[in-house]
Every structure is written in structure tokens, then in C-alpha cells.
Amino acid sequence: WVYVKADESACFKWLKRGIELVSQILNGQVGIILSIDGTVLFDIFLSLVDFAVYDEKKKLLTGQLRKYPEKLIIYCKDLRVFNFCLRYTKEEEVKRIVSGIIHHSQTPKLLKRLFLFSYASAAPNNTDGRNQTVMFDTLEDWRDELERTKGNVQYKAVSTNEGYKVSEKLPLYFVVPICVSEESILKYEGRGIPIWCWSCHNGAALLKMSAFPKEQDDSTSQMQKAFLDGIYRTIRKPPYELLKTDDLSSSLPSLQEIQTAYTRFKQLFLIDNSTDFWATDVKWFSLLESTNWLEIIRRVLKKAIEVVECLERQHTNVLLIEETATDLCCVISSLVQVMMDSYSRTKLGFQSLIQKEWVIGGHGFLDRCNHLHKSDKEEAPVFLLLLNCVWQLVQQYPSAFEFTETYLTVLSDSLYVPIFSTFFFNSQHQKDTTTTGEILKTQSSPFRFLTVWDWSVQFDLKAQAFLNNPLYAEKPKPEKSQRKTARFKHQRQLSLPLTQTKSSPKRGFFREETDHLIKNILGKRIGKFINSSDEPPNSFREFYDSWHSKPVDYHGLLLPRIDGPEIKVWAQRYLRWIPEAQLHGGGTIATAAKILDLMEEVQNLQVKMDEEHSQAVSGDTHAVPMLRNSARLSSLFPFALLQRQSIKPALPTSTWKDLEDEDDLVKRDDEFVDLSDML
């Protein structure tokens, strides 16, 4: 339902207009919009629609309906829930709306029919030219990264795959050990070749490798084994270049397990009324544990710490192995760099990291996000898993990151915004061949993909202020040994409960010898969570405890706390649309607002002082006014306000403002989408 403060006739009038807009949009446009007097109250990109249900029993919409519904509930991938009343809508219009929803949320699509291609022909040219994210699409970018990390002594950037003559899954340019010959790369089509990710300050390197197919004849298998042995010997040169291999397919959950856990987890937050919220609140801990999502996050962070220990403490090269080296390898390699390289904790550094490991690295965004609705078996929230793990670090060490949790939230939303090419292809080869193939011959105007890193396309300066951390520690502060992290104090806790009994400092929360009393207090289900994974080895625990006993260097190594309730739920992303879960006038955003107020005041005073001394005021020294007076702040501002109202949030949830500027694009039909066959 759309809640509007007005008389009954006005409500029906606005609802009818909203339904008309829905019908128009589904007839070849880009999304669902509800507008009153020219003000967009909300908009839903059709690519954001996860699934739609109808009636009180919440039956799933399917292609064959005997009776069309009077009520429609749309669940979005960003966890928004929308209710529409169709009781006063004409039958033919209901059929049109429902058929359109089914078509866009369930029917398999062709790549060229994604809205991405329609928008690319009319993409705005006034994007932020100051974006300095390294795209890693040139040989020079890789050489610069080698020089930055001091890895150019033992590794080299190669262009062997130019023209994709080696493999369509590999990028055009990448880095391999100096000992690897071009002939070997060509012979094995990139499989079994260690690809460099990053070099530590002590010379140890992090590498990844796609495994050879398991089903091979004996002669081929022996040849590949001999090749790998030779590669390992050249990389492994004691005492400073030992090599440890880690097959992530066997040491971490499978993609199917990750998908199953997340599917269960997100159901806890797809709530459209207070009754459902409080019904789940009484059994929140058991529901949260049963999803296994937090445990998967803990296991992934633990694996990243193990890799960090090998690189930092043991001076050992680490080779991550996976079938294609484009899923869990991307997660672990990215986390390791965030923990060990302070540059990756800046906004530009993190964006460059995503480009290197995920976009150019060949992560299958098209399949994993299921943009084409072709195969649910390939779908898995791998990139979202990374953002959840990074958020754990951000909320534990906020001063170490130049970006905020709001930045991570809008980045997760951008995964499904259909106007950016960054997260819409399976590989660099697919993107290049698509933009140079037959599809472009149908375009009447220049074809230009946008990158998600041009934040000015989505947000104005006022909104972008929420993405930058005002308390980022630009210089190391080793004297700080403790930081107080803000905690969400609502009744619904964001992690599993911690017993009041103090555990021995020699025995961690996850030790098998945890005394029987604590297990009884926590209960069998919580006990299962505690002992759900194998214990870290003694060297790991020693390394982990030793680091946490020292003062934190925000520009040095960062290790997340992974014991028990330290692994929390990402409140802003998962609870932002639920008014009952908000803290009125509180939360981390209230603290950030006060800090931004002080910074704005200091900047204004600095400008006045400079003017009095007749000094030139820097062009980029300007105060960014905040939108704090639009509503009383809550813990989930700027995404949601206090009540279930149709009020546009301070931070846009999509890029509809740019579509408003592109009149021709909004008014014309989608060139690639023909819905006549479904009506």
C-alpha cells in the first residue's frame, strides 16, 4: 500500500495514477514509478524485482493464472517490499501489469535486451572527470601496480592474451611469475598458471590459479602434474619464498551452500508489516542461526586471516586454487589486501581493487546475479559476501577506512542498477565482444557504457557526503589502543548473544574445551554455532591473539574479530526499510551528522580567516550542506525515514534523476524489448 496523508478520494486518485504509471512503464519502459505532482516518491528498476506474490497467502506469481489478483506484493533484491492494490484497476490493465511483472522477473532474457544497452546509447556525458579509479584494462596499469607493491622483481605483466588468443575467461593483460613462459600460457590455455594478485612488503606474494579439469586420461594428467611441479619449484625458493597451496573448493563452503544460506537469511528482512516483524522477533536468534549466513562470513574471514598469517608471519607465498579462480579466490584475495594494504582501505584504492580482482579478474556477475533469469543453479551472492565481510572490518575499525558503511550499502545496490556495465558481464571478453558486435549496428546514437565508480551519475554532492568517512585516520596513530565502536541497541540484536560468563583468556570463545556451564546457558542451538567449524591451529590462534593484544595501527595490518557475536548483521543494508528496527534520533548516522556539522563549521571559519588575510581560497574548500532538517534522524537515515510513508529518502535508491533529464530516453520505447508476445 502507498500511505499518503490525504482524504479518501485523493488516495484513490493517486493510487489510480500510480497504477497507470505502472502499466505504462511495464509496456516497454524501465521501471515502476509513483509520482505525485511531479515528485517521484519511489521507483523500482525492473532488474531489482526479485519475485512478486499476491493475495493474503502470498502465492507466487507464475505464468499461468486462472484469476488475476486484487493485491500485488513486489519483493526487491535490495530488500524493499511494495504493496499495490489492484481492486480498482481495469481487468485488462491488471492483466498487463501482472504479465509484465512475470515477464521481467521470471522469463529468461537475451543479453542485448537488458536496459543497460538502451541506456548506453543515451548515457550522459557530464560524468565526474575526477574519477581516478585504476581500471586495469591496460598493460601500464598492471606494471604500475607491480611497482607500487614492489612485486616487479619476481613477476611480470604479460600481453599474451591480446585478442583473447589464449582464453576468453582471462583478461587481456595480467601478471605471472617471471619463470612462466608464453608457450606454457598458450599450451594450457591459462589453466595451471599462477596469476599474481598482490605482493607483501616482505616479498611474499598472493597468487591464484584455475585448476585443471579433474577428469583427464592418465598421460594428460601426468603431463599436467609434471608441469605444476615445475611451476611450484620455481616459485618455492627457501627460506624467503616458500609456497603454500590452498584449494578453496574444499576448505570453504560451496557456492550452492552460500546461495542457500543467503536465501534463508534475506527472508528475515523481507517484511512488509509490523505483525510479521514482531512475530519473528521472539525467535530471532534461532532464525538467525538457522540461516548459517553469519557462520559463512566467519569462516571466510578466518580463511583470509590464515592467508595473512602465511604472508606476514611465515613469509610464505600463498597460491589459492579454485576451478575457475573467479569466485572464492576473488573474495579471499580481496579481503587479504584490505587487511594488509592500507591503500585498499581508501575509496579509490578499494574501487581499484574491485576492478582488478572482480571486474577484470573475470567474476561472472551476469550468472551469479542471474541478470538474465536463465539458471538459478549459477546464482550465488559471492560479491555480496565480500561486501558483508568488508563491512565487519569497517564497523570494527571505522577510522581505518576512508569510506563508510553507506558507501558499501549503495555499492551493493549498484549491483542491480541496470545502467552500469561494471557488474553486468561475466568477463572482459564478453563486454568487449558485445560492444563491438552486431548489436551496435542497431544503435542510432553513440554507444557508451557507464562505470559505477562515477558516483556523480547517481548522487549529487549532498548525497556523496554520506560516502566519505569524516573520521578517517589519514596518518598512523599507534598511540590509540582502543576504539569505541557504535553498537546497535535495538531489542533485535545483530549477532548471536554473548554469555555473561567470562571465559579464560587462554581459551577462546570457540575452543572445544569451553566449559559445560557456558554451553548450557547458550543452549544447544547456540552451541552448534560455536562448534560449527574446525578449530584454528595453535599457530593461528597465537598469531590472532598476539595481534589483538597490541595497539592498532590504522595504516598497518588489520585483523577482524571473529569470535562469537563479533560477527554482526549489516544493520543498515538489511534493516533500513523496516521502521520498527530504527533507533529514533540515534545510531551511527546521528554521530556522523554531528561530526559533519563540526567539520562544516570549521571549514567555514577557515574560509573566513583566509579571506581576512587576503589569501586565495582553494577551489575545493567548500562546505557541503547536509539534508538533516528534512526529517528527524534515525539510525537508518538516509535510506529510510521514521514511518511507513511515501517520502523520498535523502539518499536516492536509484538513478532516476538522470532518467528525468533524458526526456527522449524516458518517452521512447525500449528498442530491444518487445512485450507483444506475452499479452
N, C-alpha and C positions, 0 to 999 in steps of 0.2 A: 504494500500500500504506500501511496505517496501522502505524507502528512503535511497539510497546509492549514494555516490559521485563517480560515475564511468561512463564509456561510456555506450551507449545503449545496446550493445551486452553483456557486463558484467552484466548489470542489469537483463537482461532476463535469463542469465545463473544462477545467484544467485537465482532469483525467481523460476526457474525450479527446482533447487536443494532444495529450501525450500519446494516446493510442494511435491517433492519426500519424504522428511523427514516427512511431514505431513501424507502422505499416509502410510509410514512405521509405524509411531507411532500409528496411528488410527487402525492399524492391530494388536492390542493386546499390545501396549506399554503404556507408562504412560502419555504422553502429546504431545504438539506441540512444536517443537524446530526449530529455524532458526539459522544456524551456517555458518560462512564464515571463511575458512582456520582454522578450529578447534576452533574458538572463538564463544561462544554462545552469540548471540545478544539478543535473548529473548526466553523465554519458557513459555508455558501455560499448567498448570495442567488441565486435563480434568474435574476435580472436580470444577475448577474455572469458567468453562463456564456457564454463566447464560442463555443466549439464543443466537441464530445466525439468521441473516437475509441475504437477498440477493436482488440484483438489486437496482435501484435508488429510488424506492418506499419503500424500506426496508421491504419487505414482510418476515414474519416469516417462517423459515424452518419448514416443517411438514413432517410427514411420507410418504405422498403421493404427489409426484412431477411429473408433466407431462413433464416439461422441466428443465434440470439441469442448475444452474446459471453460469454466467461468472464472477460474483463477489460475494465474501463471506465476511460478516462482523461479527466478533465474539465479543460479549459483555461479559465481565468477572465480577465476583462478587466483585472483588477489583476495579471495575470501569475502567479498561483498555479496550480500543477498538482497535481491529486489523482488517485491511482490507487486503484481499487477492484477487489477480487477477487469475482466473482460465481459462482465454481465451485461453492460450497456453498449456493447460493441456489436455491429452487424455481423451476421454469421459468416459472410464472405470475407470480411476483414479478419475475423478470428482465424479462419482457415489460412488466410495469407500470413498472418503473424506466426502461428504455430508451425506452419510448413517452413517458413523462413528460419525459425529457431532450430528446427530439426535439421534442416539442410546445412546450416553453418556450424552446428555443434556436433553432428554425428556423421554426415556424409563425407566420404573421402574426397579430397580436392587435388587438383593439379597445382604444381608449384607456381606456374605462371598466373594462376587465378588468385593468389594471395594479394591482399590490398597493398602490400609492400610495393608491387610493381606499378600499380595505378598511381600511388602517391609519388613514386620516384620521378615520374615524368613532370610533376609539378612541384617538386621539392623547393623550399625557399632557399634563396642564395645568401640571405643575410645571417648566416650562422656565425658562431663565435670564432673568429680567426685566431684567438689567443690559445686555442686548444693545442697543447704540446704533447699529447699522448703519443708515445712511440708505437707505431703500428706494426713493426716487424715484418713489413712486406718488401723490404729491400735488403740487399746483402750488407749495406753500410750500417743498417740498424743493428744487425747481429754482431758485426765487428765492434761497434761502439759498446754493446753490452758486454762483450768479451773483455774489452779494455777496462770498462767500469768495474768488473768483478775480478780483474787480474787473471782471467782464465785463458788469455790468448797465448800463453806459453805452451800449454798442453793440448789446446783444442783449436779447431779451425772452422771458419764458416765456409760452406760449400754451396755451389750453384748447380750441382749435378742434376737436380730435378727440374731445371728450367724446361718449360714446355711440357712438364709432367711426364717426362720420358721414363722415369723410374717408377713412380706410383702416384695415383690420383689422390691417395689419402695423405701423402706427405706435402708439406708446404714447398713453395718454390725454393726457399733458402732455409737452411738450418745448420746446426753446429754438431760436429762429430769429433772424436779423438783424432789427433794428428796421424796416428798409425793406421786409421781406416782408409783404405784406398777407394778410388772412384769405381774401380772394377767390382769390388765387393758390394758396394751400394747397388750397382746395376744388377749384379748377379742374383742377389737375394731380394730385390725389389723393396729394400728398406727394412725388411724383417731381420731380426737378429743384429741390427746395427744400433749401438748405444748412441742415443741422441742427448746432447748436453742440455741441461736446464739452467744450472747456476753453479758458481764456484764460491766456496767459503774463503774467508780471509787466510786460513792456514793452508790453502791449496787443495783441500778435499773438494770433490765435485759431486753434484747430484745429477744423475742421468736416468733416462727412461728408455725402454726398449719394447717393441711389439714382438710377441713370442711367435715362434714357428708353429705352423699347424701341427696338432698332436698326431693326427692320422697320416703317417708317411711310411713308405716302404723302407726296408732296412738300409739299403745303400744310401738313399737320400738322407735318412735320419743320421747315419754315421757321418756323412759329409758335413751336415749342419752342426753336429756335435763337435767335430774337429775344428770347424770354423769358429764356434763360440769359445772353445778352449783357447784358441789363439788370441781372440779378442780379449778374453779375461786376463791372459798372461801379460799382454801389452799394457793393460790398464793397471794391473796389480803389480806395484813395484815397492816392496817393503823398504824402509819402515814407514814411509810417509804416505804411500799411495796404496794402501790395502783396499780390497774390494769386497763389499757385501751385497749380495743379490737378495731381493725381496719380491716374491711372487704375490702381488696384491690380490689376485683372484682367489687365493687360498687363505690369506691372512685377514681379509676384510669381508664384510657382508656382500653378497651378490647384488646386482642391480635389481633383480626381482624382489629381494628382501627389502631393499631400500624403498622401492616403489610401494610395496605392501605396507610398510611401516608409515610412510608419509600419508598414504591414502587414509589409514585409520586415524592418524594424528590430526589431519585437517578437518575431519568430521567433527572434532571437538569445538571448532570455531565457526562452522557454518550454521550460525544461529540467527533466527530472524524474529525471535520474541523472547520476552523475559521469562516466560514459563519454562521454555527449554533450557535457558541458561541456568536457572536455579535448580532444575531437575538434575542436571549434570554436575552442579557444584557440590552436592552432597557426596558424590562418589568420584570426585575429581582426581584424587591420587591414583586410585586403581585404574581409572580410564587412561590416565596419562601413562602409567607404567605399561599397560597392556599394548599400547601402540608400538613400543620399543624404539621410538624415534630418538629420544634423548640418549638411550644406550648406544645407538649407532653413532651419534655425534661424539660421544665419549670415546668410543673405540677408534674413530677416525683421528681424533686429537691425540690419543695415546700413540697410535702408529706414527703420526707426524713427530711426536716427541722422541720416539725411538730412533727415527731417522736423524733428528737433530743431534742426539747423543753420539751417533756414529760419526757425524761430520765434525761436531765441535769438540768432543772429548777424545774420541778414538782416532781422529784424523783419517777416517776411512771413507773412500769413495762408496757411494750407495747407488746401486742400479735397480730401479723399480721396473718390474716386469708385469705386463698385462697383455691380453690378447691383441688389442689394437693400440694400447698405451694412450687412449684418448678419453678415459673416464676417470677411474680412481687414481690413475697416475697424475692426472691434472689436479685432482683435489689435494693429494699429498704433496706434490711438488710446490703447489701454490701456498699451502699452509706453512711448509718449511721455510719458504722465502719470506713470508710475512713474519714469522717468528725470528728469523736470523738477520734479515736485511731491513734496516730502518727506512730505506728508500721505498720499499714496498708498502710502508705504512703511511706514506703521503698519498694524496689523491691522484696525482699524475703517475706516481710510481705504481699504485695499485691498479690503475687503469692500464698501464703498460704491461703489468704482469698478466692481467686478464687477456690482453691481446696476444701476448707471447705464448702462454700455456694453453689457452682455451680456443680463441678465435683462429689464430694461425696454427696452433697445435692440432687442430682438426677435431675438436669435440663435436659430436653430432647433435647440434642444437635442434635441427629440424626433426630428427627422430626422437630425441629424448624429451622434447617439449610437445611432441605429437602435433605440430602445427597443421599437418595435412590430414589428421584423423585417419590415418591408414592402418596403423598397427599399434594396439595397446601394449603388445609384448615388448616393444622397443622403448616405451616411455619410462623415464626414471628421472627424478628430480636431483640429478648429480650436481649441477651448478648451484641449485638452491641449497644443497647440502654444504657446499663450500661457504656460501654466504652465512649460513647458520653457524658454522664453525668460526668464521672470522668475527661474527657478532659476539661470540663468547669471549674472544680476546678484547674486543672493543669495550664491552661492558665491564670487564675485569681491569683493564688498563686504559681508561679513556684518554689520558694525557699523552699516550704514546702514538695516537692516531690523529692525522690531520683531518680525517673525515669523521662523520658522526653515524649513529645508527640510522638516522633519517636518510643519509646517503645510501646505506645498504638497503633500506626499505624501497626507495624509489628505483634502485638498481634491480631489485627483484621484480618490481612492477614492470620495468622496461623490458623484461624477458618476453613479455607478451604484447607489447605495443607494436602494431603492425606497420610502422613507418621507418624502422631502423633495420639495417641489414646485419648489424653486429651479431645478433643472436638468432638468425633465421636460416643459416646454412649448415650443412654437415661438414663442409671443408672449403678451403680456399679454392680448390679446383671447381667445385660446384658453383660457387659465386662467380668465378671468372668466366666459366663457360656459359652461364646463364645470362650474364650481361653482354656477352659478345655473340650470342646465338641468334636464332631466327626470331626470338621473341622481340628483339629490339626493332625489327623491321616494321612492326605494327605501331610503334610509338611515333606520334606526330610532333613531339617536343623533345628536347634534350633529356637524356635518361641519367639520373643522378641518385645514387644511394646515400642516405644519411647515416652517420655513425652516432651511436647513443652517447658518445662522450661529448658531443656538442650540447651541453646542458641548456644553452640559451634557446634551443629549439623547444624544449619542454617547459622551462621555467624562466621567469623574469628574475631580476636581481634580488627582489624581495624574497622570492621563494628560494633562490640559490643560497641565501644566507643560512638556511637551515642545514645545508650540506656540509658546511665548514665548522670544524671544532674550535671554538674560541679559546679553549684551554689547552690547545696542542703545545707540548713542550718542544720548542724549536731547538733548544740546547740541552745537552745531558744535565741531569740534576741528580747525581749519585747520592746526595745527602738525604734525599727522600727515601725512607724505607717503607713507608706505609701510605696507602691512599684509601680514602673512604669512597666506596662505590655506592651510588644510589641504588636502593632496593625498592622494588615494587611491593607496597604494603597492603594491597587489597587482600580480602579474605581468600581469594583464589590464588594460592601460591604458584609460582612459576617453575618450581623444581620439586623433586620429591623431598619429603620432610627430613630434617636432621634431628636425631635424638639429642635430648638434653644431657645424656651421659657423656662425659669427656673421655675420649679414647686416649690410650697411651701414645706419647709422641713416637715411640718406637714401632707402633703398629698402626698403619694407615686405615682409613675407613673401609678399604676394600680387602683387607687382609683376611685370609681364610680363618685365622685363629681369633677373629672378633668374638668376644665372649658371648655366652649363651643368653645373658640377660638382655643385651642390646638387640639381639635377633628377635627375642620375644616381644620387646617393645615395638620394634618396627613392623613385626608381623611377617607372615610367610611370603606375601607378595613383594614387600619391600626387600626381604632377604633374598628373594630371587633376583631382584635388580642388583643388589650388592655383589652377589657372586655369579653374575650372568656371564662374565668373561674371565679368561685366564689371568692369573696374577702376573704383573710385570716382573721381570727378573731382578735379582738383587742389585745389579749394576744400574739398572734403570731407576729403581727406587732411590738408590743413593744419589744418582745424578739429579733426579727430580727434587728430592728433599734438600739437597745441598744448594741448589739454585734458589729455592723458595726461602731459604734461611738468610739470604743476603739482601742488601738493598737493591732496589730495581733501577736499572739503567734504561730509561725510556728509549734510548737510541742504540741499545745493545740487544742482547738476546732476551726474548720474551717467551716464557713457558706458561701455558694456561693451567689453571687449577682444574683438575678433572675428577676430584674426589666427591662422590655423593651429590649433594644438592648444589654444588658449584656449577653444574651444568644446568642451565635455566632455559625457560621458554622465551623466545624472542617476542617480548610483550608487544612492542609497537607494531610489528607486522601482523601478528596473529590475533590480537585483541583490539585493534584500532577501530573496528566497525561495531563493537559491542558496547553500548553506553553503560551497561551495568558494571563493566570491568574498569571503568575510568576512575581516576583519582581527581576529584574536583579541586582545582587550584593547586595541584601538587604534581609530583613526578619529576623526572629528569628534565623535561621540557621547561618546567617553571624555573628551575635553577639556571638552565641555559638562557632563558629570557632575561633574567636579572643580570647575568654576565654580559649579554649583548647590550643591555641598557647602559651599563657602566662603560663598556668599550665605546659605544656611540658618544657618550658624554665626554670621554677622554679625547676622542678624535675631534669633536667639535672644539674643545678647549685648545687642542694643539693647533687647529686651523686659525683660531683667533690669535694665539701667540705668534704664529708665523706672520700673520697679517700685520700685527703691531710692529714687528721687527722688519717689515718690508721684505720678507723672504718669499720666494716662489712656493706656492702651494702645489704639491705633487698632484698630477692628474688623476692618480688612482686613490688619493686620500679623500674618500667621501663616505659619509655615514649612510648606511643602508637602513631605511626605516622599516620597522617590523610591523606585522599585522596583529599586534597583541590586543588592540582595542576592539576588534571585530566580535569577540566573544570572550567569556571568562575562560581562562586557560584550564586545560585538563591534562592529565598525564599522556593522553593520546593525541593532543594537538601537535601538528597542524592537519592531521588526516581526518579526524572526526571531532565533532563538537559534542556538547553535553547531552543533547536529546536526540531522539529519532526524528529529525526534521529534514526537510528538503532545503538545506542551506549549503551553498557551495563551500568546500573546505578552503583553508588558506593556501594549502599546497595542492595544486591540480593533480588529479589522478590520471590524467591522460594529456594528450597534446591537442585537444580540441580547439584551443585558442588559435593554433596555426591553421587548422582547417577553416576556421571562421574567416581568416584573412584570405584564404584561397577560394574566392567565390566560384570560380569556374570548376574547381575540383568538387566542391560540395554539391553544386547543382547538376552536374552531368552524371550520367550513369556510369557505373564501373565498366570499363572497356572489356574486361575479361570474364565477368560474372554474368551468366545468363540463367535466370531462375524460372524461365517459362516452362521448363520440363518438369518442374515439381508441383505446379499448380493444376 
